[in-house]
């Protein structure tokens, strides 16, 4: 066996280390949606970038196209350049122009709102908050309050976002986009009745495919499939050729696990910009097509070489596809942009772990944790997962004290959150992983079963369920669970490796060899006969 196969097998089944799904689950969905320029369901603005042909929509996204009377021609030029960069999908350049404009005209609130918007699209949330707050000191506008609310939503500060959105809508109930954002906020928190109330308000003042898609998702979660289909069809008919609607449609299909339909919706967009290509790459990733995902990410990253998050997402995709050399090139590009990026260190740590360089991996993961902001763009689960990654590395080095310390930190942090809505299943899986590492096998099994109740066909949940069953000594049940994964994805590497180990533990050596051979056929680079 090659070192890569050994690494894979060590991470699988109850006989080795628990397979860590790497929880590049919900928090990565959020981040990659932002990286893609704002995907429909989880984006805070519900549009790909400001559309200057629709000023009212642009204003409701927290950036105002019309500058104040005190703005000079040069400042207007910079603001226009920022908007044009956003239209091209170049968030980084847009932010640079917006920063220059706001610095040149510090008393113009609209330029600060534009800066807040551009910063949010670049996942620079504190900068966005500061810019909106500064603009609001100059002018208490609904546009500024709306933009700040959307930034708070992206940061996970849902209570603050809800408070501001309610304030905006109380002042002007006709602001359909803000009602739509509020509805999305409720939906992501699992408050589907509240979400439907807000979305119905949005639909009342401005019928729109995006609000109809979100209503379809709410009804899907409430098992009201007739209503879900009704609003889905309404959204399809409203603007079938609008790229924004196609992305919203893709967001709907991703939310309900129909990845092929999401891919088809995105591929129907003519002359896609890099952010659309990145979103398509992410959707391929969800569908298990890792090589296609990496290729599309690379194309987008090469077109926007100064976009840090896009370089990092491409590197992560290349790691997932097994192309470590290609990943390194994008990591080097990311390093030139921001050598201190916590996500850069985290991906480097993963690469070092795969290359069997444990000491280097530990150093990188510790750097990632040290540089983690209080509210990372990836969400509440990201930092907790990093502690679990580090604990596994320590355990592999037989440093049980350090491993237990990281698990204890993860336990304390997971107990302080209680994710609902779309993030509920990843939260439960991560909590199950922590309980398993702490020796609470029964608690881990309860959490993973609760996650599977939300999505019975999720490969990550099934894999974790099998691993917990192996720890409990229920080998036959684990084998049956791993086989469910193969029924969904016949080439799933982790399930094949787990079945090999589990079959060997059950004394079925012929079956074990069969699964290991199929694993070798699935990815020849993983196996040396």
C-alpha positions in Angstrom: 0.0 0.0 0.0 1.1 3.6 -0.7 1.3 6.1 2.1 -1.8 7.8 0.8 -3.8 4.6 1.0 -2.5 4.0 4.5 -3.6 7.5 5.5 -7.0 6.9 4.0 -7.5 3.6 5.8 -6.2 5.0 9.1 -9.0 7.6 8.9 -11.7 5.1 8.2 -13.8 2.6 10.2 -14.0 2.0 13.9 -10.7 0.0 13.8 -8.7 3.1 13.0 -9.3 6.7 13.7 -12.9 7.9 13.2 -13.4 9.2 9.7 -13.7 12.9 10.0 -16.0 14.2 7.4 -13.9 17.3 7.7 -17.2 19.2 8.3 -16.5 21.0 5.1 -20.2 20.8 5.3 -22.5 23.7 6.2 -19.7 26.2 7.1 -18.1 25.5 3.7 -21.4 25.9 2.0 -21.6 29.4 3.5 -18.1 30.3 2.6 -18.1 29.0 -0.9 -21.4 30.6 -1.5 -19.8 33.9 -0.6 -16.7 33.0 -2.6 -18.9 32.4 -5.6 -20.1 36.0 -5.3 -23.3 35.2 -3.3 -25.3 32.1 -4.2 -29.0 32.4 -3.9 -30.2 30.5 -0.9 -27.5 31.4 1.5 -26.3 34.7 0.1 -27.1 37.8 2.1 -28.0 40.0 -0.8 -29.9 37.7 -3.2 -28.0 39.0 -6.2 -24.8 38.2 -7.8 -23.5 41.7 -7.7 -25.1 45.1 -7.9 -27.1 45.6 -11.1 -26.9 49.3 -12.0 -29.7 48.9 -14.4 -32.0 48.4 -11.3 -31.1 51.1 -8.8 -33.7 50.3 -6.3 -32.5 46.7 -6.0 -29.0 47.9 -5.7 -29.9 50.2 -2.9 -31.6 47.5 -1.0 -28.4 45.5 -1.1 -26.8 48.1 1.2 -24.9 50.0 -1.5 -26.2 53.2 -3.1 -25.3 54.0 -6.7 -26.1 57.7 -6.4 -23.4 59.8 -4.7 -24.0 62.8 -2.5 -23.7 66.4 -3.8 -20.4 66.7 -2.0 -18.7 64.0 -4.1 -16.1 65.0 -6.7 -15.9 63.6 -10.2 -12.9 61.5 -9.1 -14.9 60.0 -6.3 -17.8 59.2 -8.6 -15.4 57.6 -11.0 -14.0 55.4 -8.2 -17.4 54.4 -7.1 -18.4 53.6 -10.6 -15.3 51.5 -11.1 -16.1 49.6 -7.9 -19.6 48.9 -9.2 -18.3 47.8 -12.6 -15.8 45.4 -10.9 -18.7 43.9 -9.0 -20.6 43.4 -12.2 -17.5 41.5 -13.6 -17.4 39.4 -10.5 -14.1 40.9 -9.3 -14.8 41.4 -5.6 -11.2 42.2 -4.7 -10.9 45.1 -7.2 -14.3 46.4 -6.2 -13.1 46.5 -2.6 -10.0 48.4 -3.5 -11.9 51.0 -5.5 -14.5 51.4 -2.7 -11.7 51.9 -0.1 -10.1 54.6 -2.2 -13.4 56.3 -2.7 -14.4 56.3 0.9 -11.0 57.5 2.0 -11.1 60.4 -0.5 -14.6 61.5 0.6 -14.9 60.5 4.3 -18.1 62.6 4.7 -20.1 60.9 2.0 -22.2 58.1 3.6 -23.1 56.5 0.3 -19.4 55.7 -0.3 -19.1 54.1 3.1 -22.2 52.0 2.4 -20.6 50.9 -0.9 -17.4 50.0 1.0 -19.5 48.0 3.5 -21.1 46.1 0.7 -17.9 45.3 -1.1 -16.2 44.3 2.1 -19.1 41.9 2.9 -18.7 40.2 -0.5 -15.1 39.7 0.3 -16.0 38.1 3.6 -14.3 41.0 5.5 -17.1 41.3 7.9 -15.6 43.5 10.6 -14.5 46.0 7.9 -18.0 45.8 6.5 -19.6 46.5 9.9 -17.2 49.4 10.5 -17.9 50.9 7.1 -21.7 50.7 7.5 -21.5 52.0 11.1 -19.4 55.0 9.9 -21.9 55.7 7.1 -24.8 55.5 9.5 -23.2 58.1 11.8 -23.3 60.4 8.8 -26.8 59.6 7.6 -29.3 57.3 9.3 -30.6 55.7 6.1 -32.6 52.5 5.5 -30.1 51.4 2.9 -27.3 51.6 5.5 -29.3 49.8 8.1 -30.3 47.1 5.6 -26.7 46.6 4.5 -25.5 46.3 8.1 -28.2 43.8 8.9 -27.1 41.7 6.0 -23.5 41.8 7.2 -24.6 40.7 10.7 -26.5 37.8 9.1 -23.4 36.7 7.2 -21.5 36.8 10.5 -24.0 34.7 12.3 -25.2 37.6 14.4 -28.8 36.7 13.6 -30.4 38.5 16.5 -28.7 41.8 15.5 -29.7 41.2 11.9 -33.3 40.5 12.8 -33.5 43.6 14.9 -32.3 45.9 12.2 -34.4 44.3 9.4 -37.5 44.7 11.6 -36.6 48.3 12.1 -36.2 48.9 8.4 -39.5 47.1 7.5 -41.3 49.0 10.2 -40.2 52.2 8.6 -41.1 51.0 5.1 -43.0 47.7 4.7 -42.7 47.9 1.0 -39.0 47.0 1.0 -39.5 43.6 -0.4 -35.8 42.7 -0.6 -35.4 43.3 3.2 -38.5 41.1 3.9 -36.9 38.5 1.7 -33.6 38.6 3.6 -35.5 38.4 6.9 -37.4 35.4 5.5 -34.1 33.7 4.6 -32.7 34.5 8.0 -35.7 32.8 9.7 -35.5 29.9 7.3 -31.9 29.2 8.1 -32.8 29.2 11.8 -35.5 26.6 11.2 -38.3 29.1 11.9 -40.3 28.2 8.8 -43.6 29.8 9.9 -41.9 33.1 10.6 -40.0 32.8 7.3 -43.2 32.3 5.3 -44.8 35.3 6.9 -41.8 37.5 5.9 -41.6 35.9 2.4 -45.3 36.4 1.8 -44.8 40.1 2.7 -42.0 40.3 0.1 -44.2 38.6 -2.5 -47.0 41.0 -1.8 -45.0 44.1 -2.6 -42.7 42.6 -5.3 -43.5 39.1 -6.7 -40.1 37.5 -7.4 -38.7 34.1 -8.2 -36.3 34.3 -5.3 -39.0 34.7 -2.6 -41.0 31.9 -4.3 -38.0 29.6 -4.2 -37.4 30.3 -0.5 -41.1 29.6 0.1 -40.7 26.3 -1.7 -37.8 25.4 0.5 -39.8 26.2 3.6 -42.8 24.1 2.5 -40.4 21.3 1.6 -39.1 21.3 5.2 -42.6 21.3 6.5 -43.4 18.3 4.3 -46.1 20.3 2.4 -44.9 19.0 -1.0 -47.9 20.3 -3.0 -47.2 23.9 -1.9 -43.5 23.4 -2.4 -44.0 22.2 -6.0 -46.5 25.1 -6.6 -44.0 27.8 -5.7 -41.1 26.0 -7.4 -43.1 26.0 -10.7 -44.1 29.6 -10.2 -40.4 30.6 -9.8 -39.5 28.6 -12.9 -42.1 30.4 -15.0 -41.4 33.9 -13.8 -38.0 34.6 -15.3 -36.6 31.4 -16.9 -33.7 33.1 -18.7 -32.6 35.5 -15.9 -29.1 34.5 -14.6 -30.0 35.7 -11.1 -33.1 33.4 -11.1 -31.1 30.5 -12.5 -28.6 30.9 -9.6 -31.5 31.1 -7.2 -33.0 28.0 -8.7 -29.6 26.2 -8.3 -29.6 27.3 -4.7 -33.0 25.7 -4.2 -32.0 22.4 -5.8 -28.8 22.3 -3.7 -30.9 22.9 -0.6 -33.1 19.9 -1.3 -30.2 17.7 -2.5 -30.9 17.7 -6.2 -27.4 18.5 -7.3 -27.8 17.4 -11.0 -30.7 19.9 -11.4 -28.6 22.6 -9.7 -25.7 21.9 -12.1 -28.1 22.1 -15.1 -29.5 25.4 -13.8 -26.0 26.9 -13.6 -24.8 25.5 -16.9 -27.7 27.2 -18.6 -26.3 30.6 -17.8 -24.7 32.1 -20.9 -21.2 33.6 -20.7 -20.8 32.9 -17.0 -18.5 35.1 -14.9 -15.9 33.6 -12.6 -18.2 33.7 -9.6 -20.8 31.6 -11.5 -18.0 29.1 -12.5 -17.0 29.0 -8.8 -20.6 28.3 -7.7 -20.8 25.5 -10.4 -17.5 24.1 -9.1 -18.9 24.0 -5.6 -22.1 22.3 -6.8 -20.0 19.6 -8.5 -18.2 19.2 -5.2 -21.4 18.5 -3.4 -22.3 16.0 -6.1 -19.1 14.1 -5.5 -17.5 15.1 -8.8 -14.3 16.3 -7.2 -12.1 16.5 -10.4 -14.7 18.5 -12.3 -15.0 20.7 -9.3 -11.3 21.3 -9.0 -11.0 22.1 -12.8 -13.8 24.7 -12.6 -12.4 26.3 -9.5 -9.0 26.5 -11.1 -10.4 28.3 -14.2 -12.2 30.8 -11.9 -9.1 31.3 -9.7 -6.8 31.9 -12.7 -9.1 34.6 -14.0 -9.1 36.3 -10.6 -5.6 35.6 -9.2 -5.8 38.2 -6.5 -9.0 36.8 -4.9 -7.8 35.1 -1.7 -10.8 33.1 -0.9 -11.1 31.8 -4.5 -7.4 30.7 -4.4 -8.0 28.9 -1.1 -11.2 27.2 -2.3 -9.4 26.0 -5.4 -6.5 24.6 -3.3 -9.1 22.9 -1.1 -10.8 21.4 -4.1 -7.5 20.2 -5.5 -6.8 18.5 -2.2 -10.1 16.8 -2.3 -9.4 15.6 -5.9 -6.0 14.2 -4.8 -4.0 16.8 -6.7 -1.6 18.0 -4.0 0.9 19.5 -6.4 -1.8 21.6 -8.0 -3.1 22.6 -4.6 0.4 23.9 -3.6 0.4 26.3 -6.5 -2.8 27.9 -5.4 -1.6 27.9 -1.8 1.5 29.8 -2.9 -0.6 32.3 -4.7 -2.8 32.7 -1.6 0.3 33.2 0.5 1.3 36.1 -1.6 -2.1 37.7 -0.9 -2.2 37.0 2.8 0.4 34.9 4.4 -1.4 35.0 7.8 -4.7 33.7 6.6 -6.1 31.1 9.1 -7.7 29.2 6.3 -4.4 29.0 4.4 -2.8 27.4 7.5 -5.7 25.0 7.8 -5.4 23.7 4.3 -1.6 23.5 4.6 -2.2 21.4 7.7 -4.5 19.1 5.8 -1.9 18.7 3.1 0.9 18.0 5.6 -1.4 15.4 7.3 -2.0 13.6 3.9 1.7 13.7 3.2 2.4 12.0 6.5 4.2 15.1 8.0 2.5 15.1 11.4 4.7 17.7 13.1 4.2 20.2 10.2 0.5 19.5 10.2 0.3 20.2 13.9 2.2 23.5 13.5 -0.2 24.6 10.7 -3.4 23.7 12.5 -2.2 25.5 15.6 -1.5 28.6 13.5 -4.9 28.3 12.0 -6.5 28.2 15.4 -4.4 31.0 16.7 -5.4 33.2 13.8 -9.1 32.3 13.9 -11.3 35.4 14.2 -14.1 35.5 16.8 -16.6 35.0 14.1 -15.0 33.3 11.1 -16.7 33.5 7.7 -17.2 29.8 7.7 -19.5 29.8 10.7 -19.5 28.6 14.3 -18.5 25.0 13.5 -15.3 25.8 11.7 -13.0 26.5 14.7 -14.5 23.5 16.6 -13.6 21.3 13.7 -10.1 22.6 13.7 -9.7 21.5 17.3 -10.9 18.0 16.4 -8.5 17.8 13.5 -5.7 18.8 15.8 -6.8 16.3 18.4 -6.6 13.5 15.9 -3.1 14.5 14.9 -2.0 14.4 18.5 -3.6 11.1 19.0 -1.8 9.7 16.0 1.4 10.9 17.7 0.4 9.1 20.9 0.1 12.4 22.7 -3.1 11.6 24.5 -2.9 14.5 26.9 -2.8 17.0 24.1 -5.4 15.2 22.1 -7.8 15.2 25.2 -7.1 18.9 25.7 -8.3 19.7 22.1 -11.4 17.5 22.5 -12.2 19.2 25.8 -12.0 22.6 24.0 -14.2 21.3 21.2 -16.7 20.0 23.8 -16.9 23.3 25.6 -17.4 25.3 22.3 -20.0 22.9 20.8 -22.0 23.2 24.0 -22.3 26.9 23.5 -24.0 26.6 20.1 -27.2 25.0 19.0 -27.5 25.3 15.3 -30.9 24.9 13.7 -32.3 25.0 10.2 -29.9 23.9 7.3 -26.9 23.8 9.7 -28.6 21.4 12.1 -27.3 18.1 10.5 -23.6 19.2 10.3 -23.9 20.4 13.9 -25.2 17.1 15.0 -22.5 15.2 13.1 -19.7 17.3 14.6 -21.2 16.9 18.1 -21.3 13.1 17.5 -17.7 13.1 16.5 -16.7 15.0 19.6 -18.7 12.6 21.8 -17.1 9.7 20.1 -13.7 11.1 20.7 -14.6 11.6 24.4 -15.8 8.0 24.7 -19.5 8.7 24.8 -20.5 6.2 22.1 -24.2 6.1 23.0 -24.4 9.9 22.9 -22.6 9.9 19.6 -25.0 7.3 18.1 -28.0 9.4 19.3 -26.7 12.5 17.6 -25.8 10.8 14.3 -29.2 9.2 14.2 -30.8 12.6 14.7 -28.7 13.9 11.8 -29.8 11.0 9.6 -33.4 11.8 10.5 -32.9 15.1 8.8 -31.3 13.5 5.7 -31.3 9.7 5.6 -29.2 9.5 2.5 -26.4 11.9 3.5 -23.1 10.0 2.9 -21.3 11.9 5.7 -24.0 10.9 8.2 -24.0 7.3 7.1 -20.3 7.1 7.2 -20.2 8.5 10.7 -23.0 6.2 11.8 -21.0 3.2 10.5 -18.0 4.3 12.4 -19.9 4.7 15.7 -21.4 1.3 15.2 -17.9 -0.2 14.8 -16.8 1.5 18.0 -19.8 -0.2 19.7 -18.8 -3.6 18.3 -21.8 -3.8 16.0 -19.8 -4.9 13.0 -22.7 -6.3 10.9 -24.8 -3.2 11.4 -21.8 -1.1 10.4 -21.3 -3.1 7.2 -24.9 -2.7 6.3 -24.6 1.1 6.9 -21.5 1.4 4.7 -23.2 -0.5 1.9 -25.9 2.2 2.0 -23.3 4.7 1.0 -22.2 2.5 -2.0 -25.8 2.3 -3.1 -25.7 6.1 -3.4 -22.1 6.4 -4.6 -20.5 3.1 -5.8 -17.0 4.7 -5.9 -17.1 6.3 -2.4 -13.5 5.8 -1.2 -14.2 6.1 2.5 -17.0 3.6 2.4 -15.0 1.1 0.4 -12.0 1.4 2.8 -14.4 1.1 5.8 -16.0 -2.0 4.3 -12.6 -3.5 3.8 -11.7 -3.0 7.4 -15.1 -4.0 8.8 -15.2 -7.2 6.7 -11.7 -8.1 7.9 -12.9 -7.6 11.5 -15.8 -9.9 10.8 -13.5 -12.6 9.6 -14.6 -12.2 5.9 -11.2 -11.8 4.3 -12.5 -12.5 0.8 -15.0 -9.6 1.1 -12.3 -7.4 2.6 -10.0 -8.0 -0.4 -12.8 -7.4 -2.8 -13.5 -3.9 -1.3 -9.8 -3.0 -1.2 -9.4 -4.1 -4.8 -12.4 -1.9 -5.8 -10.9 0.9 -3.9 -7.7 0.5 -6.0 -9.7 0.6 -9.2 -11.6 3.7 -8.1 -8.4 5.6 -7.6 -5.2 3.8 -8.7 -3.0 6.5 -7.1 -4.2 5.2 -3.7 -3.0 1.7 -4.1 0.3 -0.1 -4.9 -0.3 -3.9 -5.3 
